[in-house]
Amino acid sequence: MLPFSPSALKILLVDDLGASRQALSAELHRAGHQVLEAESARQALALFAQHRPDVVLVDVSMANLDGYAFGRELRAVEPGAWTPIVFLSDPDDVESAWLGMEAGGDDYLIKPVSAMVLHAKLRALRRYSLLRQQLVRTSEELRLAHAQLQQSSTTDALTGLPNRRGLDARLQTELELARREGKPLTLALCDLDHFALFNDAMGHTEGDHCLLQVAQILREVCKRPTDIACRFGGEAFALVLPNTPLSGAIVFAHTLMRGLQQLAIAHPRSPIAEYLTLSGGVTTCVPDALTTGQGLLMRADEALYNAKARGRNRFFSFEMAMDTNITRDAGHLGAHRQPSPT
């Protein structure tokens, strides 16, 4: 083996002249490489697909399909990948280098091939191949890091629910879809009642545990793949419910309040109940050209303010003057009341 030879490579050697192919193959074997021999471009393409060699050495002047056409076909069958191609040409073929690069080649050798030059080029190609593999790995690592960054930027670290940024993006998407399809879209904002007093009494660690429990209830309420629960901030949560009329929103509100009631999280300082409760504001519409995500958030927030003003532990909606008070009857929705003027 020559002192400058690279590490062992799997080399596909393509030449329709048996004597020339055998001589070069013997030299490559002496250098410790594994050699796959093909006497035609078609055979070579099949061997390439089966064995995925590290390097391809191909004669430019072959019958039926020349080396340049073979190079173009090889590049076509490995999109996104890169296998070095070295063309073998006669000494009087001055256009070989240019034509080879145009056909997707990386280098060329003049026949008869010098052993020293052959091994030097293989060593260089090996080095370039390793560098490219490292670049590909680095690129994939950067892509994954970017995806994780994007995920973390739209996800609440505590609950795992989408955060305010995630809510804004999803709300805009669903708003545009509902506008195109002429279907109703419901948005609900919820606040845990007197949660600052809960943290004062139970501690912030218990408060975080409480938020995790509420987040799980919200996930269970959002049964359809299109429904989404978000942490709006602090003790506030949001529900985006595509293709949901107000009647469906009432069912969501009731299910959510029942789920929280069944948890029975003790709230020793709540002025309205022994256990943790929540209040919510709901808005529903079939969006038109003037409907905006910010407008829906403002209307849901106004409805939430009304729910709190009416005593908390309830949901309120301007669209139907809906006021569900679970403290009256845990099994049924409460009476409807007229909204305050807006």
C-alpha positions as CSV (number, residue, x, y, z in Angstrom):
1,M,0.0,0.0,0.0
2,L,1.3,3.5,-0.8
3,P,2.1,5.7,2.1
4,F,-0.3,8.4,0.9
5,S,-3.3,6.2,0.4
6,P,-6.5,7.1,2.2
7,S,-8.5,4.8,4.5
8,A,-10.2,1.9,2.8
9,L,-13.0,3.0,0.5
10,K,-15.8,1.2,-1.4
11,I,-15.2,2.2,-5.0
12,L,-17.4,1.6,-8.0
13,L,-15.3,1.2,-11.1
14,V,-17.1,1.6,-14.4
15,D,-15.3,0.8,-17.7
16,D,-16.4,-1.2,-20.7
17,L,-12.8,-2.2,-21.5
18,G,-11.9,-5.3,-19.5
19,A,-8.2,-4.9,-19.6
20,S,-8.2,-1.3,-18.5
21,R,-10.8,-2.0,-15.8
22,Q,-8.9,-5.0,-14.4
23,A,-5.6,-3.1,-14.2
24,L,-7.1,-0.2,-12.3
25,S,-9.0,-2.6,-10.1
26,A,-5.8,-4.5,-9.2
27,E,-4.2,-1.2,-8.2
28,L,-7.1,-0.3,-6.0
29,H,-7.1,-3.7,-4.4
30,R,-3.4,-3.4,-3.6
31,A,-4.2,-0.1,-1.8
32,G,-6.7,-1.9,0.4
33,H,-9.9,-0.7,-1.2
34,Q,-13.1,-2.7,-1.9
35,V,-13.8,-2.5,-5.6
36,L,-17.2,-3.1,-7.4
37,E,-16.7,-3.5,-11.1
38,A,-19.2,-2.7,-13.8
39,E,-18.8,-3.0,-17.6
40,S,-21.7,-0.8,-18.4
41,A,-23.5,2.3,-17.1
42,R,-26.7,0.3,-16.5
43,Q,-24.9,-2.3,-14.5
44,A,-23.2,0.4,-12.6
45,L,-26.4,2.2,-11.7
46,A,-27.8,-1.1,-10.3
47,L,-24.6,-1.7,-8.2
48,F,-24.7,1.9,-7.0
49,A,-28.2,1.6,-5.8
50,Q,-27.4,-1.7,-4.0
51,H,-24.1,-0.9,-2.4
52,R,-23.9,2.9,-2.1
53,P,-20.1,3.2,-2.8
54,D,-17.9,6.0,-1.4
55,V,-16.5,6.9,-4.7
56,V,-17.3,6.3,-8.4
57,L,-14.6,6.0,-11.1
58,V,-16.1,6.0,-14.6
59,D,-14.7,6.0,-18.1
60,V,-16.1,8.8,-20.2
61,S,-16.2,6.9,-23.5
62,M,-18.4,3.8,-23.1
63,A,-20.8,2.3,-25.6
64,N,-24.6,2.8,-25.3
65,L,-24.4,5.3,-22.4
66,D,-21.3,7.4,-22.0
67,G,-19.7,8.4,-18.7
68,Y,-21.2,11.9,-18.7
69,A,-24.8,10.6,-19.2
70,F,-24.1,8.1,-16.4
71,G,-23.0,10.9,-14.1
72,R,-26.2,12.8,-14.7
73,E,-28.3,9.8,-14.1
74,L,-26.4,9.0,-10.9
75,R,-26.9,12.5,-9.6
76,A,-30.6,12.2,-10.3
77,V,-31.0,9.1,-8.2
78,E,-29.4,10.5,-5.0
79,P,-31.1,13.8,-4.4
80,G,-29.8,15.5,-1.2
81,A,-26.8,13.1,-1.1
82,W,-23.4,13.3,-2.7
83,T,-21.1,10.6,-3.9
84,P,-17.8,11.8,-5.5
85,I,-17.5,11.0,-9.2
86,V,-14.1,10.9,-10.9
87,F,-14.1,10.6,-14.7
88,L,-11.4,8.7,-16.6
89,S,-10.4,10.1,-19.9
90,D,-7.8,9.8,-22.7
91,P,-4.9,12.2,-22.8
92,D,-6.0,13.8,-26.1
93,D,-9.5,14.5,-24.8
94,V,-9.0,18.1,-23.7
95,E,-12.7,18.8,-23.1
96,S,-13.1,16.0,-20.5
97,A,-12.6,18.2,-17.4
98,W,-15.2,20.7,-18.4
99,L,-17.7,18.2,-19.7
100,G,-17.2,16.1,-16.5
101,M,-18.0,19.0,-14.2
102,E,-21.1,19.8,-16.2
103,A,-22.3,16.2,-15.9
104,G,-22.0,16.3,-12.1
105,G,-18.4,15.1,-11.7
106,D,-15.9,16.2,-9.0
107,D,-12.6,15.3,-10.6
108,Y,-10.9,13.5,-13.6
109,L,-7.9,11.3,-14.2
110,I,-5.9,10.8,-17.5
111,K,-5.5,7.2,-18.6
112,P,-3.3,5.3,-18.1
113,V,-3.8,6.4,-14.5
114,S,-0.8,7.2,-12.3
115,A,-1.0,5.2,-9.1
116,M,0.4,8.1,-7.1
117,V,-2.0,10.6,-8.6
118,L,-4.9,8.2,-8.2
119,H,-4.3,7.7,-4.4
120,A,-3.7,11.4,-3.9
121,K,-7.0,12.3,-5.5
122,L,-8.8,9.5,-3.5
123,R,-7.3,10.9,-0.3
124,A,-8.5,14.4,-1.2
125,L,-12.0,13.1,-2.1
126,R,-12.2,11.2,1.2
127,R,-11.3,14.3,3.1
128,Y,-13.9,16.4,1.2
129,S,-16.5,13.7,1.8
130,L,-15.9,13.7,5.5
131,L,-16.1,17.4,5.6
132,R,-19.4,17.4,3.8
133,Q,-20.8,14.7,6.1
134,Q,-19.9,16.9,9.1
135,L,-21.6,19.9,7.4
136,V,-24.7,17.8,6.8
137,R,-24.7,16.7,10.5
138,T,-24.2,20.3,11.7
139,S,-27.0,21.5,9.4
140,E,-29.3,18.9,10.8
141,E,-28.4,19.8,14.4
142,L,-29.0,23.4,13.6
143,R,-32.4,22.5,12.1
144,L,-33.4,20.5,15.1
145,A,-32.2,23.3,17.5
146,H,-34.2,25.8,15.5
147,A,-37.3,23.6,15.6
148,Q,-36.8,23.2,19.4
149,L,-36.4,26.9,19.8
150,Q,-39.6,27.6,17.8
151,Q,-41.4,25.0,19.9
152,S,-40.2,26.5,23.2
153,S,-41.0,30.0,22.1
154,T,-44.7,29.0,21.6
155,T,-45.0,26.6,24.5
156,D,-45.6,27.4,28.2
157,A,-42.7,25.9,30.2
158,L,-44.9,24.9,33.2
159,T,-48.0,23.4,31.7
160,G,-46.8,22.3,28.2
161,L,-49.8,24.2,26.7
162,P,-49.3,26.7,23.9
163,N,-48.4,30.1,25.4
164,R,-49.7,33.6,24.4
165,R,-47.5,33.6,21.3
166,G,-48.8,30.2,20.3
167,L,-52.4,31.3,21.0
168,D,-52.0,34.3,18.7
169,A,-50.7,32.2,15.9
170,R,-53.3,29.5,16.2
171,L,-56.2,32.0,16.6
172,Q,-55.1,33.8,13.4
173,T,-55.0,30.5,11.5
174,E,-58.4,29.4,12.7
175,L,-59.9,32.8,12.1
176,E,-58.8,32.8,8.5
177,L,-60.1,29.3,8.0
178,A,-63.5,30.0,9.6
179,R,-63.8,33.2,7.4
180,R,-63.1,31.2,4.2
181,E,-65.5,28.4,5.1
182,G,-68.2,30.5,6.7
183,K,-68.2,28.5,9.9
184,P,-68.4,29.7,13.6
185,L,-65.4,30.2,15.7
186,T,-65.5,30.3,19.5
187,L,-62.9,31.8,21.8
188,A,-63.1,31.5,25.6
189,L,-60.9,33.2,28.2
190,C,-60.8,31.7,31.8
191,D,-59.3,33.0,35.0
192,L,-58.9,30.9,38.2
193,D,-60.8,32.9,40.9
194,H,-58.8,34.6,43.6
195,F,-55.7,32.7,42.6
196,A,-53.3,35.2,44.3
197,L,-55.0,34.3,47.6
198,F,-54.6,30.6,46.8
199,N,-50.8,31.2,46.4
200,D,-50.7,33.2,49.6
201,A,-52.3,30.4,51.5
202,M,-50.9,27.3,49.8
203,G,-47.5,28.5,48.5
204,H,-46.3,28.9,44.9
205,T,-45.2,25.3,44.6
206,E,-48.7,24.1,45.3
207,G,-50.0,26.9,43.0
208,D,-47.9,25.5,40.1
209,H,-49.2,22.0,40.8
210,C,-52.7,23.4,40.7
211,L,-52.0,25.0,37.3
212,L,-50.8,21.6,36.0
213,Q,-54.1,20.0,37.1
214,V,-56.2,22.7,35.4
215,A,-54.1,22.3,32.2
216,Q,-54.9,18.6,32.2
217,I,-58.6,19.3,32.5
218,L,-58.4,21.7,29.6
219,R,-56.7,19.0,27.5
220,E,-59.4,16.5,28.4
221,V,-62.1,19.1,27.4
222,C,-60.5,19.7,24.0
223,K,-61.4,16.3,22.6
224,R,-61.3,17.3,18.9
225,P,-57.9,17.6,17.2
226,T,-58.8,21.1,16.1
227,D,-59.6,22.4,19.6
228,I,-56.8,24.0,21.5
229,A,-56.2,25.1,25.1
230,C,-53.5,27.7,25.8
231,R,-52.1,29.3,28.9
232,F,-52.8,33.0,28.4
233,G,-50.6,34.1,31.3
234,G,-50.5,33.7,35.0
235,E,-53.7,31.9,36.1
236,A,-55.5,32.8,32.8
237,F,-56.2,30.2,30.1
238,A,-57.8,30.3,26.7
239,L,-59.8,27.9,24.5
240,V,-59.9,28.2,20.7
241,L,-62.8,26.1,19.4
242,P,-63.2,26.0,15.6
243,N,-66.5,25.2,14.0
244,T,-68.2,25.6,17.4
245,P,-71.5,27.5,17.8
246,L,-72.4,29.1,21.1
247,S,-74.5,26.1,22.1
248,G,-71.3,24.0,21.8
249,A,-69.4,26.6,23.8
250,I,-71.9,26.2,26.6
251,V,-71.2,22.5,26.7
252,F,-67.5,23.2,26.9
253,A,-68.0,25.7,29.7
254,H,-70.1,23.3,31.7
255,T,-67.7,20.4,31.2
256,L,-64.8,22.5,32.3
257,M,-66.5,23.8,35.4
258,R,-67.6,20.3,36.3
259,G,-64.1,18.9,35.9
260,L,-62.7,21.6,38.2
261,Q,-65.4,21.0,40.7
262,Q,-64.7,17.2,40.7
263,L,-61.0,17.9,41.5
264,A,-62.1,19.8,44.6
265,I,-58.9,21.7,45.1
266,A,-59.2,23.3,48.5
267,H,-59.0,27.1,48.5
268,P,-59.0,28.2,52.2
269,R,-59.0,31.9,51.4
270,S,-61.6,32.0,48.6
271,P,-64.4,34.4,49.5
272,I,-66.9,32.6,47.2
273,A,-66.3,28.8,47.7
274,E,-64.4,26.2,49.7
275,Y,-62.7,24.9,46.6
276,L,-60.9,26.5,43.6
277,T,-63.3,27.9,41.0
278,L,-62.9,29.7,37.7
279,S,-64.7,32.4,35.7
280,G,-64.8,32.6,31.9
281,G,-65.8,34.9,29.0
282,V,-67.0,33.4,25.7
283,T,-67.4,35.0,22.3
284,T,-68.6,33.2,19.2
285,C,-69.0,34.5,15.6
286,V,-68.8,33.6,12.0
287,P,-65.8,35.8,11.0
288,D,-66.2,38.4,8.3
289,A,-63.6,40.7,6.7
290,L,-63.6,43.0,9.7
291,T,-63.1,40.3,12.3
292,T,-59.6,40.2,13.9
293,G,-58.0,38.0,16.5
294,Q,-57.3,41.0,18.7
295,G,-61.0,42.0,18.5
296,L,-62.1,38.5,19.6
297,L,-59.7,38.6,22.5
298,M,-61.0,41.9,23.6
299,R,-64.6,40.8,23.4
300,A,-63.8,37.5,25.3
301,D,-62.0,39.6,27.9
302,E,-65.0,41.9,28.3
303,A,-67.2,38.9,28.8
304,L,-64.8,37.5,31.4
305,Y,-65.0,40.9,33.2
306,N,-68.8,40.6,33.3
307,A,-68.5,37.0,34.7
308,K,-66.4,38.3,37.5
309,A,-68.7,41.3,38.1
310,R,-71.6,38.9,38.5
311,G,-70.0,37.0,41.3
312,R,-67.4,34.7,39.6
313,N,-67.5,30.9,39.3
314,R,-69.4,31.3,36.0
315,F,-69.1,31.8,32.3
316,F,-70.6,34.8,30.5
317,S,-71.2,35.5,26.8
318,F,-72.7,38.7,25.2
319,E,-73.9,36.7,22.2
320,M,-76.6,34.9,24.2
321,A,-76.4,36.7,27.6
322,M,-75.2,33.3,28.8
323,D,-74.4,33.2,32.5
324,T,-73.7,29.7,33.7
325,N,-73.5,29.5,37.5
326,I,-72.4,26.1,38.6
327,T,-73.1,26.7,42.2
328,R,-76.9,26.6,41.6
329,D,-77.0,23.1,40.1
330,A,-73.9,21.1,39.3
331,G,-75.8,19.0,36.8
332,H,-77.5,21.7,34.8
333,L,-76.8,25.1,33.2
334,G,-77.9,28.2,35.1
335,A,-80.5,30.7,34.0
336,H,-79.7,33.3,31.2
337,R,-79.4,36.9,32.2
338,Q,-79.3,40.1,30.2
339,P,-75.8,41.5,29.6
340,S,-74.6,44.8,30.9
341,P,-74.5,47.5,28.2
342,T,-71.1,47.6,26.3
